[in-house]
Amino acid sequence: MALPFGGGVVGTLLGGLTEGLCGGMSTLAAWMGEPSWAVMSLRHPAAAPIAFGMQQIYKKRWIGRAMQMKGIRVFVDLCCSPKFYKLNLLGVPRGYQSFCTRGYSHQVEHLAFELEIARMVSDGRDVLFVCYGGGQPCKDFCRENGLIYVTPVVEVKHRSQRYDKMKEAVAFFGQEISMTALNPKLNDLPLLEEMMSERVEDFSEHSNAVKPNKERK
């Protein structure tokens, strides 16, 4: 499954992203989440004036609309400070069913409230809700509530690097000793490609709703 999400990561690419969308963007992605700008700033209301928040909301909503015009199905980004929860729904039609957010291990209550917002907007329809990151606390919440959890790429790469370190040979009294020879189970650790392919964990009843990308003509 290919689910590229903003989550505060795509925000710095505004220039290139808008140029690509307006100039005939080509992508294999069937689904995308709205880019989420200045997420951490918006998590701290004292540092985020209303005007600034509305500007960020307008940008991501504009990008989301442009992606829809390219045939991409869009997850509405709900990740923002509670101060902006109401404004963050500007432009989202009643009955919309697809949402995403950035999970934080110490703010699972935000995730719970954002799920309630999604259910309210969906107006009784089934919700397809994706949580990007947040570690075990958020993953457990997704499992309990039938959501989709996506492990961030950076977490997967760090884990892969730790595994590679474990497999490295070590010097012992002038001799180089293979750690895999001492512990053959290290060879069973997953490779980066395997871990990347398992980033998406679907705990929902919509296991076929978000399908792997297919080549677009």
Order of alpha helices (4+ residues) and beta strands (2+ residues): alpha-beta-alpha-alpha-beta-beta-alpha-beta-alpha-beta-alpha-beta-beta-alpha-alpha-beta
